[in-house]
């Protein structure tokens, strides 16, 4: 487990805890998407957001 993958999982758990404490029906659906993307990045090591930015030409 690398530090970057652990960071993704930590941020995902903090977002998930915030969603849970706020109430599942009170938060915007975008928070669910971000949480799932971060869990995916933490488990697989492939960050969808980073891939998107690289395709847009950013370094």
C-alpha distance (Angstrom), angle and dihedral (degrees) to the residues before:
residue distance angle dihedral
X1 . . .
X2 3.77 . .
X3 3.78 125.2 .
X4 3.81 90.9 -112.5
X5 3.80 92.7 54.8
X6 3.80 90.7 46.7
X7 3.81 89.2 51.2
X8 3.82 90.4 53.2
X9 3.81 91.0 51.4
X10 3.81 92.8 46.0
X11 3.80 93.4 51.7
X12 3.82 90.2 45.5
X13 3.80 90.8 52.6
X14 3.81 91.3 48.9
X15 3.81 91.1 50.2
X16 3.80 90.8 46.4
X17 3.79 91.1 50.1
X18 3.80 90.4 50.0
X19 3.80 91.3 50.5
X20 3.80 90.5 48.4
X21 3.81 93.6 48.4
X22 3.82 92.3 46.7
X23 3.77 94.0 47.8
X24 3.79 127.9 -99.0
X25 3.80 93.0 -108.5
X26 3.84 95.5 46.6
X27 3.82 101.9 60.0
X28 3.79 128.6 78.9
X29 3.81 117.9 -101.8
X30 3.81 91.3 -119.2
X31 3.80 90.4 73.4
X32 3.81 88.9 60.8
X33 3.82 90.8 52.5
X34 3.80 92.5 50.0
X35 3.80 92.2 47.9
X36 3.81 92.6 50.4
X37 3.82 91.5 47.2
X38 3.79 91.4 52.0
X39 3.80 93.1 47.7
X40 3.81 89.4 49.2
X41 3.82 90.4 50.0
X42 3.79 91.8 48.0
X43 3.79 95.1 49.2
X44 3.80 99.9 40.6
X45 3.80 102.3 25.5
X46 3.82 90.8 -127.1
X47 3.80 112.1 118.7
X48 3.84 111.7 -156.5
X49 3.80 92.6 -162.5
X50 3.79 92.7 52.3
X51 3.80 91.2 49.2
X52 3.80 90.4 50.7
X53 3.81 92.9 51.3
X54 3.79 91.5 48.2
X55 3.82 90.5 52.4
X56 3.80 89.2 51.4
X57 3.80 88.6 58.4
X58 3.78 100.2 -103.9
X59 3.78 120.1 136.2
